[in-house]
Amino acid sequence: MLDVPPTASTGLAELDAALGGLYWGDNVVWEIEEGASLAPFVAAVAASRSVYDFAAFVSFAEEPRAVAERLDHDIEVLDARLGAPLAQPGPLLNAVRQGCLRSQRPALLVFDSLDRASVSWGTSTTQRFFTRGCPLLLELGAIAYWSFTPREHPHAFRREIENVTQCVLEIGADRLRIVKAEGRPPGIPGSVFRYRVEDGRPELAEAPAAARLSSALRALRLQRRLNQSELARIAGVSPSAISQAERGQRGLSLETLLALAGRLGITLDQLLAGEVAPGYRLARRAHYPRRRPEAPLPLLDDPSAGLRAYLIRLPPGASSSPTLAHKGAELVAVASGLVQVVMPAGSPVLRQGETLLAGESGITAWKNLGEGEALVFWILRDA
């Protein structure tokens, strides 16, 4: 079994603590605001190079030697500048894929700004490149970082980028806001950190409530395409009150926030997060995809949700047992392979596409009877 930790690091301890680390396959998008520099965050990521067998920076504009000297780490540079062999999206994605497949251990990709890619390819081609590359890297279990400047692109470009990726971090001149973090608890998106740069790296500290409100109001206003006067009219306050709140100079009363949330048709939590909740709950796979553990892997492991789901991968001839005792209905669904389900009441064999519902007789083991790997989903219904 590969010796791969359950999660990856962002290079920033405080951000890791908030996110619970990065799931293997996470694509992280930095949205860069005016006056902010991405260089310290790239340096923090590059410092974790030793965890990865393959680490590469994809350059759309900068000379590869200059990139290598700037990062000062053993990171391969993929030259995607105009005129280079990887200047087109197809060959570049193929090179990225081949690099990720060189080893059984994880890969790290840091992409040059999508602003620079748009200069070479245009906005629509750049958007298609991202929407193809992001799922590819998710499937391969790589950690990938992307960046762009929202004001340089149409609103539809930003929405498409945010929809496809797993994590979005907004970087301001002195603060970082978690915009999106799939598979994390509801309170994580909207979290705000103040930061300062020391020795070329960001040092984060959790921001006070006024800073969180500041970022959330601005994000929500931009999402709804409102100016400060329009938002002030909805909230029933003056434009200067909204302006000061967005700058973190003052807060807004609870009554004003409740009124604003009600008039926008969202909850107070959603308002303070700066985004409207997506209406779904996603549980991310917390292991490196090319590991082959036989023990059930939790996909959704929260009894309060009413359902729990586990993934079981069985090599030919292998067997596995439940890691917990459960009283209640259990569902076994075979996605691939030939699997024997062992219970006190019997041991039926299931083929691909078949399911078994155990109401009173608990499952004690699964066994792969086929010649290839078996993939099984084990779903529990809690009281």
KEKE-3310 file (N, C-alpha, C; in steps of 0.2 Angstrom, whole numbers, plus 5000, padded with zeros to 4 digits):
npx = (5004:5002:5012:5005:4999:4983:4978:4983:4994:4992:5003:5001:4998:4987:4977:4976:4971:4958:4952:4954:4965:4969:4960:4965:4967:4960:4957:4963:4958:4965:4958:4963:4963:4964:4979:4984:4997:5002:5013:5019:5011:5012:5025:5024:5017:5026:5036:5032:5036:5043:5034:5029:5031:5031:5032:5026:5027:5017:5020:5014:5019:5031:5049:5056:5068:5069:5058:5061:5072:5066:5057:5065:5066:5065:5057:5049:5047:5034:5034:5023:5022:5019:5024:5031:5033:5022:5012:4999:4982:4979:4991:4998:4989:4990:5004:5004:4995:5003:5014:5008:5006:5018:5022:5017:5014:5008:5005:5010:5003:5006:4999:5002:4995:4978:4975:4986:4986:4974:4978:4985:4977:4964:4948:4938:4944:4953:4944:4938:4950:4952:4940:4942:4954:4953:4944:4951:4963:4957:4953:4965:4970:4979:4986:4981:4985:4977:4975:4967:4962:4948:4942:4947:4940:4925:4909:4903:4914:4920:4910:4909:4922:4922:4911:4916:4928:4936:4940:4940:4949:4950:4961:4966:4974:4978:4971:4964:4951:4940:4931:4925:4924:4923:4915:4918:4913:4898:4901:4913:4916:4917:4925:4938:4954:4967:4983:5001:5016:5030:5047:5045:5034:5017:5009:4996:4982:4967:4954:4945:4927:4922:4930:4926:4913:4915:4921:4911:4900:4904:4907:4895:4888:4894:4891:4877:4877:4876:4878:4885:4876:4864:4863:4863:4851:4842:4846:4842:4849:4862:4872:4885:4886:4887:4898:4908:4906:4911:4924:4928:4928:4917:4903:4887:4871:4863:4849:4849:4856:4848:4837:4842:4846:4834:4827:4835:4832:4839:4848:4855:4867:4871:4872:4883:4893:4895:4891:4878:4871:4873:4863:4866:4875:4891:4902:4919:4931:4943:4956:4971:4968:4975:4979:4975:4966:4958:4949:4933:4930:4926:4914:4903:4901:4892:4882:4871:4866:4857:4860:4874:4889:4900:4915:4921:4935:4941:4954:4957:4951:4951:4945:4934:4929:4916:4919:4913:4899:4882:4865:4851:4845:4855:4863:4870:4879:4885:4897:4906:4913:4912:4904:4903:4892:4893:4882:4874:4862:4864:4874:4874:4878:4883:4882:4889:4880:4870:4861:4859:4848:4849:4840:4837:4847:4863:4878:4893:4904:4913:4917:4928:4925:4928:4939:4945:4947:4935:4922:4913:4899:4894:4880:4872:4858:4853:4845)
npy = (4994:5011:5024:5036:5052:5055:5068:5083:5097:5114:5122:5132:5132:5137:5138:5125:5120:5125:5120:5107:5101:5097:5087:5073:5076:5089:5104:5120:5136:5152:5168:5183:5199:5217:5224:5214:5201:5186:5179:5175:5165:5155:5152:5146:5135:5129:5125:5113:5103:5091:5081:5076:5066:5070:5087:5102:5117:5126:5137:5151:5162:5166:5164:5148:5146:5157:5155:5143:5148:5158:5151:5142:5128:5111:5110:5105:5113:5117:5122:5132:5143:5154:5147:5137:5119:5114:5124:5123:5119:5105:5096:5101:5097:5083:5082:5085:5075:5064:5066:5066:5052:5046:5041:5031:5039:5055:5070:5087:5102:5118:5131:5144:5161:5161:5173:5176:5165:5167:5178:5172:5161:5166:5170:5160:5148:5146:5145:5132:5124:5124:5118:5106:5102:5102:5092:5081:5081:5080:5067:5060:5062:5072:5087:5103:5120:5135:5151:5168:5184:5191:5203:5205:5197:5191:5190:5177:5169:5168:5162:5150:5144:5144:5135:5122:5119:5113:5120:5137:5152:5168:5181:5195:5211:5211:5200:5184:5175:5161:5155:5144:5127:5112:5098:5101:5106:5117:5129:5133:5139:5156:5160:5170:5177:5187:5192:5193:5196:5187:5184:5181:5172:5169:5174:5169:5174:5172:5182:5197:5198:5209:5210:5198:5201:5211:5206:5196:5204:5211:5201:5195:5206:5208:5196:5196:5207:5220:5238:5248:5257:5252:5240:5246:5252:5241:5235:5245:5256:5269:5272:5275:5268:5255:5256:5258:5247:5237:5240:5236:5245:5248:5239:5231:5232:5219:5218:5225:5216:5204:5209:5212:5199:5193:5200:5197:5184:5174:5165:5170:5165:5161:5174:5179:5171:5175:5169:5161:5146:5130:5120:5107:5093:5088:5074:5072:5061:5055:5050:5044:5041:5031:5022:5006:5001:4989:4990:4997:5013:5029:5038:5047:5051:5053:5052:5060:5064:5054:5045:5035:5032:5021:5016:5001:4993:4978:4968:4954:4939:4944:4948:4957:4966:4974:4989:4994:4991:4990:4994:4993:4996:4990:4993:4985:4988:4983:4989:4985:4969:4952:4948:4941:4942:4941:4935:4932:4925:4920:4919:4927:4929:4943:4951:4963:4978:4973:4973:4972:4972:4973:4970:4965:4956:4958:4963:4953:4951:4954:4947:4945:4936:4936:4938:4950:4967:4971:4983:4990:4998:5002:5006:5014:5015:5026:5028)
npz = (5000:4996:5004:5008:5015:5022:5018:5009:5011:5011:5013:5022:5039:5046:5037:5033:5044:5045:5033:5035:5028:5011:5000:4991:4974:4974:4966:4967:4966:4965:4967:4963:4970:4967:4970:4977:4979:4972:4974:4987:4991:4981:4984:4997:4993:4985:4994:4999:4991:4993:4996:4985:4970:4957:4952:4946:4937:4927:4914:4906:4901:4907:4906:4907:4914:4923:4930:4938:4945:4953:4961:4967:4970:4968:4955:4941:4925:4914:4898:4891:4883:4869:4854:4860:4862:4870:4868:4865:4870:4870:4868:4880:4891:4889:4892:4906:4911:4908:4916:4929:4929:4930:4942:4956:4967:4973:4963:4960:4953:4948:4940:4929:4929:4923:4917:4909:4900:4893:4886:4876:4871:4871:4879:4879:4874:4885:4895:4892:4892:4906:4911:4906:4911:4925:4930:4925:4933:4946:4945:4943:4956:4959:4966:4962:4958:4953:4945:4944:4939:4943:4939:4926:4917:4910:4919:4918:4915:4927:4935:4929:4931:4946:4947:4943:4950:4965:4977:4981:4984:4989:4987:4994:4997:5010:5016:5016:5010:5011:4998:4992:4997:4994:5002:5015:5031:5033:5039:5034:5021:5018:5029:5035:5034:5040:5034:5034:5025:5028:5027:5014:5014:5017:5033:5042:5051:5060:5055:5063:5067:5060:5048:5042:5039:5031:5019:5016:5013:5002:4992:4991:4986:4973:4968:4966:4957:4961:4965:4978:4982:4978:4986:4999:4998:4998:5011:5019:5024:5024:5009:5013:5024:5020:5012:5022:5030:5021:5020:5032:5042:5051:5058:5055:5061:5070:5067:5055:5047:5048:5041:5029:5024:5024:5014:5003:5002:5008:5021:5037:5039:5026:5021:5029:5024:5012:5000:4992:4998:4990:4990:4991:4998:4998:5000:5001:4994:5005:5002:4994:4977:4970:4979:4986:4997:5007:5018:5022:5016:5022:5014:5016:5032:5043:5056:5059:5047:5043:5033:5029:5019:5012:5004:4996:4991:4983:4979:4968:4975:4988:5005:5016:5031:5040:5048:5058:5070:5066:5069:5060:5043:5030:5014:5001:4986:4971:4961:4952:4947:4956:4970:4986:4999:5016:5028:5044:5040:5028:5013:5000:4982:4973:4957:4945:4946:4954:4969:4987:5001:5018:5031:5045:5047:5050:5040:5039:5032:5016:5000:4987:4973:4960:4945:4943:4950:4963:4966:4978:4986:5002:5011:5024:5034:5046:5062)
capx = (5000:5006:5013:5002:4995:4976:4977:4989:4995:4992:5009:4999:4995:4981:4972:4975:4967:4952:4950:4956:4969:4967:4959:4969:4962:4958:4959:4962:4959:4966:4955:4967:4960:4968:4984:4987:5002:5001:5020:5020:5007:5015:5031:5022:5015:5032:5040:5030:5038:5046:5029:5027:5036:5031:5029:5028:5024:5015:5021:5011:5023:5038:5055:5057:5074:5067:5053:5065:5076:5062:5054:5071:5064:5066:5051:5049:5043:5032:5034:5017:5023:5018:5029:5034:5030:5016:5009:4992:4979:4979:4998:4999:4985:4993:5010:5002:4993:5009:5018:5005:5006:5025:5023:5011:5013:5004:5008:5008:5004:5005:4998:5003:4989:4974:4975:4991:4983:4969:4981:4988:4972:4957:4944:4934:4948:4956:4939:4938:4956:4951:4935:4944:4960:4952:4942:4957:4968:4954:4953:4972:4972:4984:4984:4983:4983:4976:4974:4965:4960:4941:4940:4950:4936:4918:4907:4902:4920:4922:4905:4911:4928:4920:4907:4920:4933:4934:4941:4941:4952:4950:4967:4966:4980:4980:4967:4962:4944:4938:4925:4922:4928:4918:4916:4919:4907:4895:4903:4920:4916:4916:4930:4942:4960:4972:4989:5006:5021:5037:5052:5043:5029:5011:5008:4989:4978:4960:4952:4939:4921:4921:4933:4922:4907:4917:4922:4905:4896:4907:4906:4888:4885:4897:4888:4871:4879:4873:4882:4884:4870:4858:4863:4861:4843:4839:4847:4838:4855:4865:4878:4891:4887:4889:4905:4912:4906:4915:4931:4930:4928:4912:4899:4880:4867:4859:4843:4850:4858:4843:4832:4845:4846:4827:4825:4838:4830:4845:4849:4860:4873:4873:4874:4890:4898:4896:4888:4871:4872:4872:4858:4868:4880:4896:4907:4924:4935:4949:4962:4974:4964:4978:4979:4970:4964:4952:4944:4928:4933:4920:4912:4899:4901:4889:4875:4865:4863:4852:4863:4881:4891:4907:4918:4925:4939:4943:4957:4954:4952:4952:4939:4935:4924:4914:4923:4908:4893:4877:4859:4847:4845:4861:4862:4876:4878:4891:4898:4910:4916:4908:4905:4899:4890:4892:4878:4872:4856:4866:4880:4872:4883:4880:4886:4889:4874:4865:4861:4856:4846:4849:4836:4838:4853:4869:4883:4899:4910:4912:4923:4928:4925:4930:4946:4947:4945:4928:4920:4907:4896:4890:4876:4869:4852:4853:4838)
capy = (5000:5017:5028:5043:5054:5056:5074:5087:5103:5120:5126:5137:5128:5140:5137:5118:5118:5127:5116:5100:5100:5096:5081:5072:5078:5095:5110:5126:5142:5159:5174:5189:5206:5222:5226:5208:5197:5178:5176:5172:5159:5150:5150:5142:5128:5126:5123:5107:5099:5085:5076:5074:5063:5075:5093:5106:5124:5127:5144:5153:5168:5167:5160:5142:5146:5162:5152:5139:5152:5161:5146:5139:5122:5106:5109:5105:5119:5115:5128:5133:5150:5154:5145:5131:5113:5114:5130:5122:5115:5097:5094:5103:5093:5077:5082:5085:5069:5059:5068:5063:5045:5043:5037:5029:5044:5061:5075:5094:5106:5125:5134:5151:5164:5161:5179:5175:5160:5171:5182:5167:5157:5169:5168:5154:5142:5146:5142:5125:5121:5123:5114:5099:5100:5102:5085:5076:5081:5077:5059:5057:5063:5077:5094:5108:5127:5139:5158:5173:5191:5192:5210:5204:5192:5191:5187:5170:5165:5167:5158:5143:5142:5142:5129:5116:5118:5111:5125:5144:5156:5175:5184:5202:5214:5209:5195:5178:5172:5154:5156:5138:5122:5106:5092:5104:5109:5123:5136:5135:5145:5163:5161:5176:5177:5192:5189:5197:5192:5187:5180:5178:5168:5172:5172:5170:5174:5173:5189:5198:5197:5215:5208:5193:5204:5215:5201:5193:5209:5213:5195:5194:5211:5206:5190:5199:5212:5226:5242:5249:5261:5247:5236:5250:5253:5234:5235:5251:5260:5273:5270:5276:5263:5249:5257:5257:5240:5233:5242:5234:5251:5247:5233:5233:5229:5212:5220:5226:5210:5200:5212:5211:5192:5191:5203:5194:5177:5169:5164:5175:5161:5162:5181:5180:5167:5179:5165:5157:5139:5127:5116:5100:5091:5083:5071:5070:5055:5057:5045:5045:5037:5025:5017:5000:4999:4984:4992:5002:5020:5033:5044:5051:5047:5058:5049:5065:5065:5049:5040:5034:5028:5018:5013:4995:4990:4972:4964:4947:4934:4947:4949:4963:4966:4980:4992:4996:4988:4994:4992:4996:4994:4991:4992:4984:4989:4981:4993:4980:4963:4947:4949:4937:4945:4936:4937:4926:4922:4917:4922:4927:4932:4948:4953:4970:4981:4971:4976:4968:4976:4969:4974:4963:4952:4962:4960:4952:4952:4954:4943:4946:4930:4937:4938:4957:4971:4973:4989:4990:5003:5000:5012:5012:5020:5027:5030)
capz = (5000:4996:5010:5006:5020:5020:5015:5007:5014:5007:5015:5027:5044:5048:5031:5033:5050:5043:5028:5036:5023:5004:4998:4985:4968:4975:4962:4971:4962:4969:4964:4965:4970:4965:4975:4980:4976:4973:4974:4993:4992:4977:4988:5002:4990:4982:4999:5001:4985:4994:4997:4978:4966:4951:4954:4940:4936:4920:4912:4900:4899:4909:4904:4912:4919:4927:4935:4942:4950:4957:4965:4971:4972:4962:4952:4933:4922:4908:4894:4887:4880:4862:4850:4863:4860:4874:4868:4863:4876:4869:4870:4887:4895:4888:4896:4913:4912:4908:4922:4935:4929:4931:4948:4960:4972:4971:4959:4962:4948:4949:4934:4928:4929:4917:4913:4904:4896:4889:4881:4871:4868:4871:4885:4878:4874:4891:4900:4890:4895:4913:4912:4904:4915:4932:4931:4924:4939:4951:4944:4944:4963:4959:4969:4957:4959:4947:4948:4939:4941:4941:4935:4919:4914:4910:4925:4916:4916:4934:4938:4927:4935:4952:4947:4941:4954:4972:4982:4979:4989:4987:4990:4994:4998:5017:5019:5012:5011:5008:4995:4991:4999:4994:5006:5021:5035:5030:5041:5032:5016:5021:5034:5033:5038:5039:5033:5032:5022:5032:5023:5007:5015:5021:5040:5043:5058:5059:5055:5067:5064:5055:5042:5039:5036:5025:5013:5014:5009:4995:4988:4990:4981:4967:4965:4964:4952:4964:4967:4985:4983:4978:4992:5004:4998:5000:5018:5023:5027:5019:5005:5016:5029:5016:5010:5028:5032:5016:5021:5038:5047:5055:5057:5054:5067:5069:5064:5048:5044:5047:5036:5022:5022:5022:5008:4998:5001:5010:5028:5040:5038:5019:5020:5031:5020:5005:4995:4993:4999:4984:4991:4991:5002:4995:5004:4996:4996:5009:5002:4987:4973:4968:4985:4986:5004:5007:5023:5020:5016:5023:5009:5020:5039:5048:5058:5059:5041:5042:5029:5029:5014:5012:4997:4997:4985:4984:4974:4967:4981:4995:5008:5020:5036:5042:5053:5064:5071:5065:5069:5055:5036:5026:5007:4997:4979:4968:4955:4947:4950:4958:4977:4990:5005:5021:5034:5048:5037:5021:5009:4993:4978:4968:4951:4944:4945:4958:4976:4993:5006:5024:5036:5051:5047:5048:5036:5043:5027:5009:4997:4979:4969:4953:4943:4943:4956:4964:4969:4982:4990:5008:5013:5031:5036:5054:5065)
cpx = (5004:5006:5011:4998:4988:4974:4983:4988:4995:4999:5007:4995:4988:4975:4971:4971:4960:4949:4950:4961:4966:4966:4963:4964:4960:4961:4958:4963:4959:4963:4959:4964:4966:4973:4987:4992:5001:5008:5021:5016:5009:5022:5030:5020:5022:5037:5038:5032:5040:5041:5027:5032:5036:5028:5031:5024:5023:5016:5018:5015:5030:5043:5056:5062:5072:5062:5057:5069:5072:5059:5059:5069:5065:5059:5052:5045:5041:5031:5028:5017:5021:5025:5033:5030:5023:5012:5001:4989:4980:4986:5000:4995:4988:5000:5009:5000:4999:5013:5015:5005:5013:5026:5017:5010:5010:5008:5005:5009:5002:5004:4999:4996:4985:4973:4980:4989:4978:4972:4983:4982:4965:4953:4941:4938:4951:4951:4938:4944:4955:4946:4937:4950:4958:4949:4947:4961:4964:4954:4960:4974:4978:4981:4986:4981:4983:4975:4971:4963:4953:4939:4943:4946:4929:4915:4905:4908:4921:4917:4907:4917:4926:4915:4911:4925:4931:4935:4943:4944:4953:4956:4966:4973:4983:4976:4965:4955:4943:4931:4921:4926:4923:4920:4918:4913:4904:4898:4910:4920:4914:4921:4935:4948:4964:4978:4994:5012:5028:5041:5049:5037:5023:5011:5000:4987:4971:4957:4946:4933:4919:4924:4929:4916:4909:4918:4916:4900:4898:4906:4899:4885:4888:4893:4881:4871:4875:4879:4881:4878:4863:4858:4861:4854:4840:4840:4843:4843:4858:4871:4884:4892:4889:4896:4910:4912:4911:4922:4933:4930:4923:4907:4892:4876:4864:4853:4844:4852:4853:4838:4835:4845:4839:4825:4829:4836:4835:4845:4855:4867:4876:4875:4882:4895:4899:4894:4882:4873:4870:4866:4859:4873:4885:4901:4913:4928:4942:4954:4965:4971:4968:4981:4974:4968:4958:4947:4940:4931:4927:4920:4908:4898:4899:4882:4869:4862:4857:4855:4871:4883:4898:4909:4922:4929:4942:4947:4955:4956:4952:4945:4940:4929:4922:4918:4919:4902:4887:4870:4854:4848:4852:4860:4869:4875:4885:4892:4902:4912:4910:4909:4900:4898:4889:4888:4876:4866:4858:4872:4879:4878:4880:4885:4885:4882:4869:4866:4858:4854:4845:4845:4837:4845:4859:4874:4890:4905:4908:4918:4922:4929:4927:4937:4949:4945:4938:4927:4913:4905:4892:4887:4872:4864:4852:4846:4838)
cpy = (5006:5021:5035:5046:5055:5062:5078:5093:5109:5124:5131:5133:5131:5138:5129:5116:5120:5122:5108:5097:5099:5089:5079:5072:5085:5100:5116:5132:5148:5164:5180:5195:5211:5224:5220:5204:5190:5175:5172:5165:5153:5148:5145:5135:5125:5123:5116:5102:5092:5079:5073:5071:5067:5081:5098:5112:5125:5135:5146:5159:5169:5162:5154:5143:5151:5159:5147:5143:5155:5157:5143:5133:5117:5105:5110:5110:5116:5121:5128:5140:5149:5152:5139:5125:5112:5120:5129:5118:5108:5094:5095:5098:5085:5076:5082:5078:5064:5060:5065:5055:5042:5039:5036:5034:5050:5066:5082:5098:5113:5128:5142:5154:5163:5167:5179:5170:5163:5175:5178:5164:5160:5166:5161:5148:5141:5143:5134:5121:5119:5118:5107:5097:5099:5095:5080:5076:5079:5069:5056:5058:5068:5083:5099:5115:5131:5146:5162:5179:5192:5198:5209:5200:5193:5188:5179:5166:5163:5162:5150:5140:5140:5136:5122:5114:5116:5116:5132:5149:5163:5178:5192:5205:5212:5203:5190:5176:5166:5155:5150:5132:5116:5101:5094:5106:5115:5129:5138:5140:5151:5165:5166:5176:5184:5189:5195:5193:5193:5182:5177:5174:5171:5170:5174:5170:5175:5180:5190:5198:5203:5213:5203:5196:5208:5211:5198:5198:5211:5207:5194:5200:5210:5200:5192:5204:5218:5231:5244:5253:5256:5242:5239:5251:5246:5233:5240:5255:5265:5270:5270:5270:5256:5250:5256:5250:5235:5235:5239:5239:5251:5241:5236:5229:5223:5213:5221:5220:5205:5203:5211:5204:5191:5194:5200:5187:5172:5169:5169:5171:5162:5169:5182:5176:5170:5175:5162:5150:5135:5122:5109:5099:5086:5081:5069:5064:5057:5052:5046:5040:5030:5020:5012:4997:4994:4986:4997:5009:5024:5038:5049:5048:5052:5055:5054:5066:5060:5043:5040:5030:5027:5015:5007:4993:4983:4969:4957:4942:4937:4947:4955:4963:4973:4983:4995:4992:4992:4991:4996:4993:4995:4989:4991:4984:4988:4985:4989:4974:4958:4946:4944:4941:4940:4939:4931:4922:4919:4921:4922:4930:4937:4950:4960:4973:4978:4973:4971:4973:4971:4973:4972:4959:4956:4959:4959:4952:4952:4950:4943:4939:4930:4937:4945:4961:4972:4979:4989:4996:5000:5006:5010:5018:5020:5029:5037)
cpz = (5000:5002:5009:5012:5018:5017:5013:5011:5009:5008:5020:5033:5046:5043:5031:5039:5049:5038:5030:5031:5016:5003:4992:4979:4968:4970:4966:4966:4967:4965:4967:4964:4968:4972:4979:4976:4977:4975:4981:4994:4987:4981:4993:4999:4988:4988:5001:4995:4987:4995:4990:4974:4959:4953:4948:4940:4929:4918:4906:4897:4901:4907:4909:4917:4924:4933:4940:4947:4955:4963:4970:4974:4966:4959:4944:4931:4915:4904:4890:4884:4873:4859:4853:4861:4864:4874:4867:4869:4876:4871:4877:4892:4895:4892:4903:4915:4913:4914:4928:4935:4930:4937:4952:4966:4969:4967:4961:4955:4950:4942:4934:4928:4922:4914:4907:4898:4891:4884:4875:4867:4867:4877:4884:4878:4881:4896:4898:4893:4902:4914:4910:4909:4922:4934:4930:4930:4945:4951:4945:4952:4964:4963:4964:4959:4953:4950:4942:4942:4939:4937:4928:4915:4914:4916:4924:4917:4923:4937:4935:4930:4942:4953:4947:4947:4961:4977:4978:4985:4986:4990:4989:4996:5005:5020:5014:5014:5008:5005:4994:4994:5000:4999:5013:5025:5032:5033:5038:5026:5019:5027:5031:5037:5036:5038:5032:5029:5026:5029:5017:5008:5019:5028:5041:5050:5056:5060:5060:5063:5059:5048:5038:5036:5030:5019:5011:5010:5002:4990:4986:4985:4974:4964:4962:4959:4955:4965:4975:4987:4983:4984:4998:5004:5000:5008:5022:5026:5021:5015:5009:5022:5026:5015:5016:5030:5027:5017:5028:5044:5052:5053:5055:5059:5065:5065:5057:5044:5043:5041:5029:5020:5020:5015:5002:4997:5003:5018:5030:5039:5031:5018:5023:5028:5014:4999:4997:4993:4993:4984:4990:4996:4999:5000:4999:4999:4999:5008:4994:4982:4970:4973:4984:4993:5003:5013:5020:5021:5017:5017:5013:5027:5044:5050:5058:5053:5039:5037:5030:5023:5014:5005:4999:4991:4987:4979:4973:4973:4988:4998:5013:5025:5038:5048:5059:5064:5070:5066:5065:5048:5033:5019:5004:4990:4976:4961:4950:4951:4952:4966:4981:4997:5010:5027:5038:5044:5031:5018:5002:4989:4973:4963:4950:4943:4950:4965:4981:4998:5012:5029:5043:5052:5045:5044:5040:5038:5020:5006:4990:4976:4962:4951:4943:4950:4957:4968:4972:4986:4996:5011:5019:5032:5044:5056:5066)
residu = (MET:LEU:ASP:VAL:PRO:PRO:THR:ALA:SER:THR:GLY:LEU:ALA:GLU:LEU:ASP:ALA:ALA:LEU:GLY:GLY:LEU:TYR:TRP:GLY:ASP:ASN:VAL:VAL:TRP:GLU:ILE:GLU:GLU:GLY:ALA:SER:LEU:ALA:PRO:PHE:VAL:ALA:ALA:VAL:ALA:ALA:SER:ARG:SER:VAL:TYR:ASP:PHE:ALA:ALA:PHE:VAL:SER:PHE:ALA:GLU:GLU:PRO:ARG:ALA:VAL:ALA:GLU:ARG:LEU:ASP:HIS:ASP:ILE:GLU:VAL:LEU:ASP:ALA:ARG:LEU:GLY:ALA:PRO:LEU:ALA:GLN:PRO:GLY:PRO:LEU:LEU:ASN:ALA:VAL:ARG:GLN:GLY:CYS:LEU:ARG:SER:GLN:ARG:PRO:ALA:LEU:LEU:VAL:PHE:ASP:SER:LEU:ASP:ARG:ALA:SER:VAL:SER:TRP:GLY:THR:SER:THR:THR:GLN:ARG:PHE:PHE:THR:ARG:GLY:CYS:PRO:LEU:LEU:LEU:GLU:LEU:GLY:ALA:ILE:ALA:TYR:TRP:SER:PHE:THR:PRO:ARG:GLU:HIS:PRO:HIS:ALA:PHE:ARG:ARG:GLU:ILE:GLU:ASN:VAL:THR:GLN:CYS:VAL:LEU:GLU:ILE:GLY:ALA:ASP:ARG:LEU:ARG:ILE:VAL:LYS:ALA:GLU:GLY:ARG:PRO:PRO:GLY:ILE:PRO:GLY:SER:VAL:PHE:ARG:TYR:ARG:VAL:GLU:ASP:GLY:ARG:PRO:GLU:LEU:ALA:GLU:ALA:PRO:ALA:ALA:ALA:ARG:LEU:SER:SER:ALA:LEU:ARG:ALA:LEU:ARG:LEU:GLN:ARG:ARG:LEU:ASN:GLN:SER:GLU:LEU:ALA:ARG:ILE:ALA:GLY:VAL:SER:PRO:SER:ALA:ILE:SER:GLN:ALA:GLU:ARG:GLY:GLN:ARG:GLY:LEU:SER:LEU:GLU:THR:LEU:LEU:ALA:LEU:ALA:GLY:ARG:LEU:GLY:ILE:THR:LEU:ASP:GLN:LEU:LEU:ALA:GLY:GLU:VAL:ALA:PRO:GLY:TYR:ARG:LEU:ALA:ARG:ARG:ALA:HIS:TYR:PRO:ARG:ARG:ARG:PRO:GLU:ALA:PRO:LEU:PRO:LEU:LEU:ASP:ASP:PRO:SER:ALA:GLY:LEU:ARG:ALA:TYR:LEU:ILE:ARG:LEU:PRO:PRO:GLY:ALA:SER:SER:SER:PRO:THR:LEU:ALA:HIS:LYS:GLY:ALA:GLU:LEU:VAL:ALA:VAL:ALA:SER:GLY:LEU:VAL:GLN:VAL:VAL:MET:PRO:ALA:GLY:SER:PRO:VAL:LEU:ARG:GLN:GLY:GLU:THR:LEU:LEU:ALA:GLY:GLU:SER:GLY:ILE:THR:ALA:TRP:LYS:ASN:LEU:GLY:GLU:GLY:GLU:ALA:LEU:VAL:PHE:TRP:ILE:LEU:ARG:ASP:ALA)
# end
